[in-house]
């Protein structure tokens, strides 16, 4: 079977998401190393690990380790994804065949074997909630014009827009990561993007509309000739029927911060991701006390029941 590894990036309270992501992968067959690039302090649940070489290592179960790598970069971590994936393939784990990046607000649902087979078919990505972006969409054309003005060549037309919260790259396709990196750095030099910020505010006046790592990733997909293997928005539970992963995207409150009763009274019922988060919060890594976990499970049940009758009106 393919020798693959997983990585994510986190700071502040996103370590709760890292723990649940790791638990959800482990429960579905993942065995290997989870690489976590972090800023700030190690989470309390990881302090029992030990310093090894240039990382902090924590064993969470038979055949499964988390390795925390402290990072010193001025970039917002959203823009650091291709850098970290490249470092893993070339520096930290040169023996692996592939690397998968997951945002720390994702909960896995699929068996690990699925991912191992998926990435052998091409760069593994999922459709975004903003999914249909035609090849002649003015925003996509603006990305292409920017790239061509900087000496890049568009290699293919795409009709869909993909979420950068998850991506799997085989070592044979690692040149995609350097292309993604180069586009981000070019945008920084041209004063199009501030790499220290991650801002989803209105960008419609900000030609060429390259406002995040995700838009640069989608531009890189247009410029690359590496094969793709894509799944629609249901792959992240943006549409019903998904069986692969569940992503708590902005501007929704993250599951570890959400006050479920208050949220449902405001018209926002618990999501699939909320429920999966708490289902995967205790093993093999125990992130909460048994009392806290039971309280949250009860709050979820009550909020879900109320949510059948109270809904935020659609604008």
N, C-alpha and C positions, 0 to 999 in steps of 0.2 A: 504494500500500500504506500501511497505517496507520503513522504516525510515533510510535513507542513507545520508551521508554527502560527501563533496568533499574537496580535499586538493591539494596544490601545494607548491613549494619552489622557492624563487626568490631572486636575488640580482642585483645591478646595474640597467641597463635599462630593465631588464626582467619584470619590473612591467607593461610595456605596454602590454606584452603578458598576464599577469594576468588579466588585465582589459578586454581584448578582449575575453579571455577564459570565464570569468565570464559572460560577455554580451551574448556570444553565448550559454551558458548553460541556462541563464535566458530566452532568446528568444525562447528556445525550451522546456520550462516548468519547469525548475529547480526552486524549492523553498526550502529554507533551509539555511544552513551555508556553506560558502566557507572558509576553514582554509588556511591561507597563512603564511608559515614560511619564515622569511626574515632576511637578514643582511643589515646593513647600515641604511639609512634614509627611512622613509615612503614616498611613492610617493605623489606628490603634490595633486593629485586627491583624496587622502584618508585622508588628514589632517582635513577635516570637521567632521570626526568621533570623538569618545570619548574613553577615557581609561576606561576599565571595567575589574576588576580583574587583570589577568596577560596577557591581550591582548588589542588591539586597535580595536574597533568595528565600522563598517561603514554600515549603512543601504542603500541599493541601489534600493530598490523597495519593493512593498508589499510582505511580507513573505520571504525576502531574505537579508542575512547579509554576510559581509566579516569580518572575525576576523583575524587580523594580530598578529602573535606571533613572537617576536624577539628571535632569536636563537643564542646561543653562543656555537659553536662547531668547532673544527679544521678540521672536515671532509669537503671535497667538497660536495656540496648539492646532487650531483648524488648518492653518497654513503650513504646519510642520509635518503633516501626515506623510507626504512622499519622502521627506528627509528621513523620518524614523524608519519607514519600511525599507528604504535603501540601506540604512545602517545595519538593520537586522540581517538582510541578505548578504551584505558584503563584510560586515565586521562582527556582529554578535553571534550570528548563527550561519556561517558560510556553508554548513553541511546540509541545510534544508533545501527542499525543492520548491517551496512556495511559502508565501506569507499572506495572512489575512489581517486586514485592519477592521476593527469594529469600534464605533463610537461607544463611550461608556454608558450611554442611555439606551442601549439596545439589549433586549433579552432574546436569547436564541431559542428556537423551537425545533430545528431540524437535527437529524442524526449527523454526527461528525463525518461519517462516510459520504454523505451527500456533498459536503463542501470539498472533500478530497477529490471526488470525481469531477465536480463542477469546474474547478480551477484548471483542470487539464484540457478543457475545451476552449479556453480563452480567458481574457480578463473578466472576472466575475463581478457583476454589478446589478443593482436593483433600480427600477424606475422610481423617480421622485413623485411626491404628491402633485407637483406641477410637471405633468408627464409629457403631454403632447406639445412639442416645440418643433414646428416644421422646418425643413431645410431652408425655406425662404422666409422664415420668421425674421422680422427686422432686428431683433436682439441677436439671434444666431449669426445673421449676416454681419452685424457689427463686430462680433467676436472674430469672425473670419477676416474682416478687413483689418482689424488690429493685428492679427497674427501675420498676415501677408505683408503689412507695413514694416514688420520687424524681421522679415526674411524667412518666415515659415511658409509651408505649403499645405493647403487643405487636401487631404487624401481621400475623404469620403463624406458623403452627405448622410446626416442622421435626422431622424424625425422625432426622436424621443430624448427626454432629459433625465439624467440619472442622479441618484442621491450619493453623496460622497461619504455618508456615514458608514458605509461598508464597501470594501473592495478587496478582491482576492487576486494576487498576481503571482504567476509561476515565474520561476527564475529565468526561463527562456524568454519571458516577455518583460523583463525588468527595465528595458530601455524606456518603457512607458513612464516609469517613475521619474527618470531624469528629464523627460520632456515636460511632465507636469511641474516638476521643480523649476525648470528653466522658464516656463510661462509665468509662474508666480513671481519669480525674481525679476523678470522683464516688466511685469506690471508694476512692481515696486519701483524700479528705476525710472519708469515713465510717469510716476506719480499718479497712477490710476488706482492703486490700492495701498492702504496702510496696513502692513503686515502685523502690526501690533494690536490691531482691532478686529473684531468680528461683529459687523454691524448689518442687521437686516432692515434698517430704516429704508425709506423710499429711495430707490436708486434709479428711477426711470429717467432722470435728467443726467445721469452720470455716464455718458457715452465713454467707452463701449460696453457698459453694463457688466463689467467683470467685478462683481462685488464680493465674492467669497471664493474659498478653495473649491467649492462645488462648480462654479461657473468656469474656473480655470480647468478643472478636471474634464468637464464636458467639452471644452475647446480642445484639450489634449486628445480626447477620443476622436475628434474630427481630423486632427493632424497626424494621428498614429496609424500605422498599418498592422499593428498587433491584432490578433483575432479577439472577438468579443463573445461572451456568453451572457445573455441578459435575461432578467426576469422583470415582470411589470411591477407596479406599485404594491400589489398584493404581497410581494416578497417581504415588505416591511410593515404589513398590516395597514397600509394607507387605503386599501380597498378590502372588502370582506373576502374571506376564503383563503387567507394566507396560511402557510404551513412552515415557513422558513425562519423568520425572525419578526420581532415587534419593536418599533422604534418610537421613542417618546420625543418627537421633534418639537422645536420652538414654534410658537410661543407658549405651548402647553407647559404647565408646571410639572417638574420632574417627579416621578413617583415617590421618591424618598422625602420630598418636601411637602407633598400634597396633604391638605386637610380635607378628607373625603366628605364629611358631613357638610362642612361649610361650602365646599365646591359644588355639591349637588344642589344645595339650597340656592346657589347662584345660577343654577341651570346647567352645570357641567357634571354629568354622571361619570363614574369610574370607567376608564378605558380598558381595552384588552391588555395593553402594556402595564397598566397599574396592577392588574390582577396577576399577571405573569411575574412581575417584579417581586411581589410578596410571596408568591409560590416558590420562588427560587432564592429566598433571602437567608436561608438557615443552614443549608448543607451543600457541599462539605464545609464551606466557610460560614460560621454563625455570625451574622452581622448585627443581630439584635437580641436582647434578652427574650426569654420565652413569654414574659408578661407583655412586653412591647409588641411582639409578633401577634399574640392573641388579640390584643387591643386593635391592632390595625386590620386584622382579618375580620373582626366583628364590625369595625367601621366600614369596611368594604361591603359586607353583606347588607348593612343598613342603607348605605349610600346607593347601592345597586338597586335595592327595592324601591327607594324613593325616586330614583332616576327613571323608573318606568312611568312615572306620572308627571315629573317636572323636567322639562327640556328647555334649553336656551332657544329662543326663536331664531329661525334662519333669516339672515339679512339679505 
